């Protein structure tokens, strides 16, 4: 789900038991590669919710979460950040990390 406001993103994090938040910017080349990896992971069997957000539209959220760079994947469980990924190594790495974090 593409999110364009901090309020909507925070609501999604609160509503879902496990939320994966993918943060990117359109001009970031690495983000374009990471987006393709996220698209693959989203289609795999799972029991969690994905949100995608262009960080250019969420400066308040970026500051509150102390986002250092993009791409960034934040993993929230019951509204609390559990994991933060900046290095999108591979699809299997992302999938395993998501499953491990969701099951912990």
N, C-alpha and C positions, 0 to 999 in steps of 0.2 A: 504494500500500500504506500503510495507516494504521499508524503506529509509536507505541508508548506507553512505550518505555524507551530511555534513552541507549545502553545496550549493544546493543540491537537495531538502532538507527539507525547506530551506528558500524560494526557488522558489515555492514550493507547498503552503506554508503559504501565499505568495503574490498573487498567482493565484486564490485561492479559497476564496469566500466571508466568509465562516466559515470553519475553519480547527480544527480538534481535533488531537492533537499530543500525542501519547502514548509512553512514554519512559520507558525502562526496561533494565535489564541485565540478561543474561541466567542463571546465578548461583543463582539468587535471588528467594527464595521459594515463597515469597509474590507476586512477579511478575508473577509467574506461575499461581497463583490463579487469579490475576488481569487480566491476558491475557485471561483466559476463560470468565471472565465477559465482557471484551471488545469485544470478539468474538460474544457474545450474543447480545450486544448493537448494534454492526455493522449490524446485520441482521434485526434489527427492522426498521420500516418506519422512514425515515429521509431525510433531504435535505442538508446534510453537508458531508464533506470529512474527512476520517481518514488516518493518517500516523502513522506507527509504526517504532520505531528506537531503536536499541541496543545502549545504551549510551556509551558503551566501544569504539565504532567507531566514536563518536561525542564529543570528549573532548572540542573542541572549542565552540560548541553550548552549552554544559553543563556549561561552564564557563560564556559565554555571558548571558545566561538565569538564572544564579545563581541557578542551580538545586541542591536542598539539599539532596534528596534521591530518590530512586526508589522503587516501581513504581511511575510514575508521569504522570498526564494527563494535558496537556496545551491546553486551548481553545482560539483560535484566531478568531477575527472578523475583517475583512478588514485589516489584517496584524498586528493588535494590540492585545496583550494578554488581555483577559477579565477575565479569571478564571484559577486557578491552583489547582489541586486535588492531594493530597498525600494519603489520606485515602479512599480507594475504598470500601465503606460501603456495597453496594448491587447493583444489576443490576438496580432496580427501581430508586435508588438514582442517579446513573450515568446517566440514561436516562432522568430523570427529570432535572438534572443540565444541561445537554447538550441542551435540548429543551428550558429551561429558558434562558440560555446564548445566544443561537442562535436567540431567539425571542426578546431579549432586544435591 
